[in-house]
């Protein structure tokens, strides 16, 4: 079983028990986080696609660490003009471990206001 979930503005295909690098999250290391913006659920027996999101499904994860990626060098040059600029940066990432995919199978009760 896997789900496609929106984490920090990007979509990830996540499975239970695997770790992923996502953009920096504002949570501390060893914190528990839950993502409820699930776009697609694939189980062996059924496929559910949200319009745009699925209700009652969430992904529970644990923040393992915060780190930086490899350095990206940006070099600009205009030939015969003496213009050379070397710049670079390192992207900030958070490594998370997906602990569980929670499916709420209880039927949603309709209220009189709806």
Kinemage of the C-alpha trace (Angstrom):
@kinemage 1
@onewidth
@group {chain A} dominant
@subgroup {mainchain}
@vectorlist {calphas} color= white
{ca unk a 1} P 0.000 0.000 0.000
{ca unk a 2} L 1.189 3.507 -0.787
{ca unk a 3} L -0.261 7.003 -0.787
{ca unk a 4} L 0.585 10.206 -2.574
{ca unk a 5} L 0.717 12.981 0.004
{ca unk a 6} L 1.403 16.714 -0.133
{ca unk a 7} L 4.302 17.598 2.212
{ca unk a 8} L 5.539 21.211 2.332
{ca unk a 9} L 4.097 21.998 -1.098
{ca unk a 10} L 5.497 18.938 -2.898
{ca unk a 11} L 3.891 15.592 -3.664
{ca unk a 12} L 5.574 12.395 -2.455
{ca unk a 13} L 4.747 8.750 -2.982
{ca unk a 14} L 5.207 7.308 0.521
{ca unk a 15} L 5.079 3.800 1.962
{ca unk a 16} L 5.067 2.622 5.554
{ca unk a 17} L 8.513 2.052 7.063
{ca unk a 18} L 10.545 4.087 4.567
{ca unk a 19} L 12.400 7.361 5.092
{ca unk a 20} L 12.228 10.395 2.809
{ca unk a 21} L 13.996 13.731 2.381
{ca unk a 22} L 11.530 16.637 2.297
{ca unk a 23} L 11.963 20.396 2.419
{ca unk a 24} L 12.812 21.758 5.867
{ca unk a 25} L 9.920 21.316 8.316
{ca unk a 26} L 9.472 23.583 11.364
{ca unk a 27} L 9.365 20.610 13.782
{ca unk a 28} L 12.180 19.552 16.114
{ca unk a 29} L 14.090 16.296 15.699
{ca unk a 30} L 12.297 13.216 17.136
{ca unk a 31} L 8.923 14.997 16.837
{ca unk a 32} L 5.823 13.201 15.608
{ca unk a 33} L 4.103 14.814 12.617
{ca unk a 34} L 0.943 13.978 10.738
{ca unk a 35} L 0.160 14.836 7.122
{ca unk a 36} L -3.493 14.816 6.096
{ca unk a 37} L -3.297 16.207 2.559
{ca unk a 38} L -3.598 12.797 0.892
{ca unk a 39} L -4.228 12.898 -2.854
{ca unk a 40} L -4.277 9.188 -3.763
{ca unk a 41} L -4.485 5.853 -1.950
{ca unk a 42} L -3.362 2.628 -3.618
{ca unk a 43} L -4.183 -0.628 -1.898
{ca unk a 44} L -4.002 -4.032 -3.560
{ca unk a 45} L -7.794 -4.193 -3.699
{ca unk a 46} L -8.768 -0.598 -4.449
{ca unk a 47} L -7.521 2.752 -5.699
{ca unk a 48} L -9.001 5.968 -4.327
{ca unk a 49} L -8.338 9.331 -5.935
{ca unk a 50} L -9.223 12.555 -4.160
{ca unk a 51} L -10.971 15.511 -5.671
{ca unk a 52} L -8.622 17.154 -4.686
{ca unk a 53} L -8.054 15.495 -1.263
{ca unk a 54} L -9.154 12.280 0.421
{ca unk a 55} L -10.949 12.583 3.753
{ca unk a 56} L -10.169 10.357 6.734
{ca unk a 57} L -6.671 9.304 5.644
{ca unk a 58} L -3.466 10.599 7.208
{ca unk a 59} L 0.217 9.745 7.284
{ca unk a 60} L 1.994 9.597 10.647
{ca unk a 61} L 5.733 10.235 10.514
{ca unk a 62} L 8.683 10.943 12.772
{ca unk a 63} L 11.269 13.662 12.121
{ca unk a 64} L 14.669 11.983 12.163
{ca unk a 65} L 17.058 14.872 11.495
{ca unk a 66} L 17.602 18.213 9.805
{ca unk a 67} L 20.454 18.455 7.323
{ca unk a 68} L 21.745 20.225 4.248
{ca unk a 69} L 22.107 18.777 0.780
{ca unk a 70} L 25.101 18.853 -1.527
{ca unk a 71} L 26.456 22.233 -2.545
{ca unk a 72} L 25.112 23.596 -5.809
{ca unk a 73} L 27.601 25.887 -7.578
{ca unk a 74} L 26.202 28.684 -9.744
{ca unk a 75} L 28.821 30.182 -12.080
{ca unk a 76} L 28.033 33.075 -14.422
{ca unk a 77} L 30.414 34.387 -17.046
{ca unk a 78} L 30.258 36.729 -20.003
{ca unk a 79} L 33.147 36.123 -22.352
{ca unk a 80} L 35.517 38.946 -23.251
{ca unk a 81} L 33.877 41.266 -20.705
{ca unk a 82} L 35.716 40.319 -17.518
{ca unk a 83} L 32.467 39.355 -15.821
{ca unk a 84} L 32.694 36.240 -13.659
{ca unk a 85} L 30.496 35.480 -10.616
{ca unk a 86} L 30.725 32.294 -8.598
{ca unk a 87} L 27.914 31.640 -6.169
{ca unk a 88} L 26.294 28.651 -4.529
{ca unk a 89} L 24.010 27.345 -1.839
{ca unk a 90} L 23.053 24.211 0.068
{ca unk a 91} L 19.383 23.262 0.247
{ca unk a 92} L 17.925 22.560 3.709
{ca unk a 93} L 16.196 19.197 4.113
{ca unk a 94} L 14.411 17.205 6.796
{ca unk a 95} L 14.584 13.419 6.851
{ca unk a 96} L 11.332 11.801 7.985
{ca unk a 97} L 10.383 8.183 8.680
{ca unk a 98} L 6.841 7.165 7.726
{ca unk a 99} L 5.563 5.129 10.664
{ca unk a 100} L 1.940 4.498 9.690
{ca unk a 101} L -0.749 5.214 7.125
{ca unk a 102} L -3.979 5.718 9.071
{ca unk a 103} L -7.243 4.829 7.337
{ca unk a 104} L -10.446 5.992 8.996
{ca unk a 105} L -12.950 3.301 7.984
{ca unk a 106} L -15.838 4.551 10.124
{ca unk a 107} L -18.709 5.908 8.010
{ca unk a 108} L -19.129 9.655 8.177
{ca unk a 109} L -22.446 10.700 9.705
{ca unk a 110} L -24.492 13.230 7.797
{ca unk a 111} L -25.886 16.034 9.898
{ca unk a 112} L -29.002 18.102 9.319
{ca unk a 113} L -26.952 21.219 8.526
{ca unk a 114} L -25.325 19.644 5.455
